[in-house]
Amino acid sequence: MTERPRLAVVGAGPAGLAAALTAAARGVRVLLVDAADQAGGQFYRQPAAGLGARRPQAPHPRWRTWERLRTGLERHRAAGRITHLTDHHVWCVSGQSGSGGFTVHALRGPGQEEGVTVRADAVLLATGGYERVLPFPGWTLPGVVTAGGAQAMLKGQLVLPGRTAVVAGTGPLLLPVAAGFAAAGARVAALVESAGPAALPRRAPALAARPGTLAEGAGYAVRLLRHKVRTLIRHTVLAAHGTERLEAVTVAALDRAGRPRPGTARRVRCDTLAVGHGLLPHTDLAETLGCALSGTAVRVDAEQRTDVPGVWAAGETTGVGGAALALAEGHIAGQSAAARLCGTVPDPRRWAAADRARARARAFAAALDAVYAPPAGWADRLPDATVVCRCEEVTAGRVREAVGTLGAGDARTVKLLTRAGMGWCQGRMCAPAVAGLTGCPLGPGRRPFARPVPLGVLADLPDTE
């Protein structure tokens, strides 16, 4: 009997799950590789079974969609059409010379010390996104967390990072994070949003195309009103204060140009600050394969194919747009990959509904990006003493010196002169800040590996890899 083609899907969030289920239903054997111990990604993150959550669906507005995905995954796993590799942290994907196909290199287990290699005829990258972090004085204090990190603690560990919280930054993620804090029993001292409502009417047509998402956001707003959360629109956090840990933050109103208005600064006491300024696509694996980027995202065609034959991409890695967009892209990518692996021509009629959903979701995401942009001039008002790269303790002043005094003309030269981005995170946290300070565009990281790899794992690789 002829062996069915193999598709490796990296990432088990909404996009990866939709792609894996679609491809498996079309007769393709799927390897679903994911770093988490259960499927769902950040959006559908679940508490561990041992925590005994009475209502695990509480933080999830689209629980029925998740149940359908989970049921489909279990059915295909039982039938042998999907192999789900959990706790596998993929650090590289490479093309196999001569024989064709791809090799997926991963580290297995929480300790990430054991190397694992799997091979596939094609690869679908659904690696999601990561948070954009813009520094400010005091952002390295214990008690300051990212908005997504706070949400992960609430969803996955049923843990409150503190008892009195401020949620700040910009973007739609702030609403569910603040509502989650309040529902879990924390006092939300303020929701600080740098964007203003005046920008919303100009994007009304694109926003109106997703009434369900707007209703979801309105629901969060109602919950915040019920919990008497103070919402500060067109405000920003200027600094975080504390000795051993966070004790308070200073916030101020912004003028039309995005600059703090004189005389509006106020101090808000809190022990937790959850701050976020949107997401950026994870493109490390795509870059190692040589996939072209469009801005900060992987470039794909109408079938979600990259410009590297045999490689598809879907979800936040092709542009941040939320779970609905990720599901639509995953479905289209799974259909296309299955057809081409089985030697047939993809029929766009099979994903016509997903195509329409993708178009609406992309227009909606573009409208949100225009509304929820970080405040203009944030880099100009960053004090020189503020740490920008936490791993290497590089300050804003050193970055400015590299450009103004030493003549660095791009982010890579700044990295060589200051070591910003050379630490454990390899610039994932500090790259947006360095780009903002230097005036350079945020470009590809050009990292050979997507995560740190033990030397022993590299030494054990065959010479042909």
Secondary structure, DSSP 8 states (H G I E B T S, - for coil): -----EEEEE--SHHHHHHHHHHHHTT-EEEEE-SSSSSSTTTT----GGG--S-TTTT-TTHHHHHHHHHHHHHHHHTTSEEEE-SEEEEEEEE-TTT-SEEEEEEETTTT-EEEEEEESEEEE---EEE-----TTTTSTTEEEHHHHHHIIIII---S-SEEEEEESSTTHHHHHHHHHHTT-EEEEEEE-S-GGGSGGGHHHHHT-HHHHHHHHHHHHHHHHTT--EEETEEEEEEEESSSEEEEEEEEB-TTS-B-TT--EEEE-SEEEEE--EEE--HHHHHHT--EETTEE---TTSB-SSTTEEE-GGGG----HHHHHHHHHHHHHHHHHHHTT----GGGGHHHHHHHHHHHHHHHHHHHHS---TTTTTTS-TTSEEETTTTEEHHHHHHHHHTT---SHHHHHHHH-TT-STTTTTTTHHHHHHHHT--------SSSS---HHHHHTS-TT-
